[in-house]
Every structure is written in C-alpha cells, then in structure tokens.
Amino acid sequence: MLRITRSKSGDGVVLFLEGKLLEPWVGELRAAILNTGGTTPLVLDLAGLRFADSVGALLLATLQQSGVVLREPTAFIAALVAAAID
C-alpha cells in the first residue's frame, strides 16, 4: 500500500510517500503529481517509502531526471532509483 500526503512548502509542493511504490500505485502517484498543477518546485519526500518495485523505481528515476527533488530516500531506495537509471 502507498500513502501520499500533500503539503505546501513556500512556492512549491511536497508529496510525502509512505509504504510501498508498486506498479499498481504508480498511476496514483502520477495523478497526485498532476494535481499539483505543475507547481515548482515539486519535492517527493521518500523518508517513509520502504520499497519500490522496478516500475516504481523507474518512475522515481524519471521524475528525478525531469527536475523533481527526491528528498530523504533511504539508502535502499536510493540504490533502487540509481539502478533503474542504468
């Protein structure tokens, strides 16, 4: 299960991700990002994210490459995102 909580931060938006980012929840994260209205900066706080499958990790890597800030990933999540890019 994935919980997404939204918070305003200055001029931007922070989405807090908690739980697991699995393929069935990727669409939910994309919808949450679209609901920010293209606000920049967009930050994904990953401190509560415990796992991401290959589809979820690829989405995070793609978002990071497009300028989304991935804040406080665990070493495990950071490694999954890095591996998704390779």
C-alpha positions as CSV (number, residue, x, y, z in Angstrom):
1,M,0.0,0.0,0.0
2,L,1.1,3.6,-0.7
3,R,0.0,6.6,1.2
4,I,0.5,10.0,-0.5
5,T,0.2,13.2,1.7
6,R,0.4,16.7,0.2
7,S,1.9,19.7,1.9
8,K,2.6,23.3,0.7
9,S,6.2,24.4,1.0
10,G,6.9,28.0,0.1
11,D,6.1,28.3,-3.6
12,G,6.2,24.5,-4.1
13,V,4.5,21.3,-3.1
14,V,5.9,18.4,-1.1
15,L,4.4,14.9,-1.6
16,F,5.2,12.5,1.3
17,L,5.3,8.9,0.2
18,E,4.8,6.2,2.8
19,G,4.8,2.4,2.3
20,K,5.5,0.7,-1.0
21,L,5.6,2.1,-4.5
22,L,4.4,-0.8,-6.6
23,E,3.2,-0.9,-10.2
24,P,-0.5,-0.7,-9.2
25,W,0.1,2.5,-7.3
26,V,2.3,4.3,-10.0
27,G,-0.9,5.7,-11.6
28,E,-1.9,7.2,-8.2
29,L,1.4,8.9,-7.8
30,R,1.2,10.3,-11.3
31,A,-2.3,11.6,-10.6
32,A,-1.1,13.2,-7.4
33,I,1.7,14.9,-9.3
34,L,-0.7,16.2,-11.9
35,N,-3.0,17.5,-9.1
36,T,-0.2,19.8,-8.0
37,G,-0.9,21.9,-11.1
38,G,2.6,21.9,-12.3
39,T,3.8,23.8,-9.2
40,T,7.5,24.1,-9.0
41,P,9.5,23.1,-7.1
42,L,8.0,19.7,-6.6
43,V,9.5,17.6,-3.8
44,L,8.9,13.9,-3.1
45,D,9.7,13.1,0.5
46,L,10.8,9.5,0.5
47,A,11.7,9.1,4.2
48,G,8.6,6.9,4.7
49,L,9.0,4.9,1.5
50,R,10.1,1.3,2.3
51,F,10.1,-0.4,-1.1
52,A,9.7,0.3,-4.8
53,D,9.4,-2.4,-7.5
54,S,11.1,-1.9,-10.9
55,V,8.2,0.2,-12.3
56,G,8.1,2.4,-9.2
57,A,11.9,2.9,-9.1
58,L,11.9,3.8,-12.8
59,L,9.2,6.4,-12.3
60,L,11.2,7.9,-9.4
61,A,14.3,8.0,-11.6
62,T,12.4,9.6,-14.5
63,L,10.9,12.2,-12.2
64,Q,14.3,13.0,-10.7
65,Q,15.8,13.4,-14.2
66,S,13.0,15.8,-15.0
67,G,13.8,18.1,-12.0
68,V,11.7,16.6,-9.2
69,V,13.6,16.6,-5.9
70,L,13.7,13.2,-4.2
71,R,14.2,14.1,-0.5
72,E,15.5,11.8,2.2
73,P,15.4,8.5,0.4
74,T,16.8,5.6,2.5
75,A,20.0,4.0,1.1
76,F,17.9,1.1,-0.2
77,I,15.5,3.4,-2.1
78,A,18.4,5.5,-3.4
79,A,20.1,2.3,-4.7
80,L,16.9,1.2,-6.4
81,V,16.5,4.5,-8.2
82,A,20.1,4.6,-9.2
83,A,19.8,1.0,-10.6
84,A,16.7,2.0,-12.6
85,I,18.6,4.6,-14.5
86,D,21.4,2.2,-15.6
